[in-house]
């Protein structure tokens, strides 16, 4: 009887750990798409990025609206 309980417990632990390893990665938040966050803009001039961040904060932009603003703010105009 003890061996059966021990075997069942070990099997449950094995299954649980296997399922945890194969769990899918969490999806992005809805609506974020491929929009970059402020911290991922490493190829942008730091002074320009700081100015864009200040302007976004003054306008009280958040979420997708802020991300869109930041992308257009740091992109050079042709």
C-alpha positions in Angstrom: 0.0 0.0 0.0 2.8 2.4 0.9 4.6 1.7 -2.3 1.4 2.5 -4.3 1.1 5.8 -2.6 4.7 6.6 -3.0 4.6 5.6 -6.7 1.5 7.7 -7.3 3.1 10.7 -5.6 6.3 10.4 -7.6 4.3 10.0 -10.8 2.2 13.1 -10.0 5.4 15.1 -9.3 7.0 13.9 -12.5 3.9 14.8 -14.6 3.7 18.2 -13.0 7.3 19.1 -13.6 7.1 17.9 -17.2 4.0 20.0 -17.9 5.6 23.1 -16.3 8.6 22.7 -18.6 6.4 22.5 -21.7 4.1 25.3 -20.8 3.8 27.9 -23.6 5.5 31.3 -23.1 3.2 34.0 -22.0 1.8 36.0 -24.9 2.3 39.8 -25.2 -0.4 42.0 -23.7 -3.3 42.5 -26.1 -2.8 45.4 -28.5 1.0 45.7 -28.0 1.9 44.0 -31.3 5.4 44.8 -32.4 5.5 48.3 -30.9 8.8 48.9 -29.2 8.9 50.0 -25.6 11.1 53.0 -24.4 13.7 50.7 -23.0 14.2 48.7 -26.3 15.2 51.8 -28.3 19.0 51.2 -27.9 19.9 52.5 -31.4 18.5 56.0 -30.7 20.5 59.0 -29.6 20.1 59.1 -25.7 19.5 62.9 -25.7 16.8 62.6 -28.3 15.2 59.7 -26.5 15.2 61.6 -23.2 13.5 64.6 -24.9 10.8 62.3 -26.4 10.2 60.7 -23.0 9.8 64.1 -21.4 7.4 65.2 -24.0 5.4 62.0 -23.7 5.3 62.5 -19.9 4.1 66.1 -20.3 1.3 64.9 -22.6 0.5 62.1 -20.1 0.6 59.5 -22.8 0.3 55.8 -21.8 0.2 52.4 -23.4 -0.1 52.1 -27.2 -0.6 55.8 -27.6 2.8 56.5 -25.9 4.5 53.8 -27.9 3.2 55.2 -31.2 4.3 58.7 -30.1 7.7 57.5 -29.1 8.3 55.6 -32.4 7.3 58.7 -34.5 9.3 61.0 -32.2 12.6 59.2 -32.5 12.3 58.3 -36.2 14.2 60.7 -38.5 12.0 62.6 -40.9 12.9 62.1 -44.5 
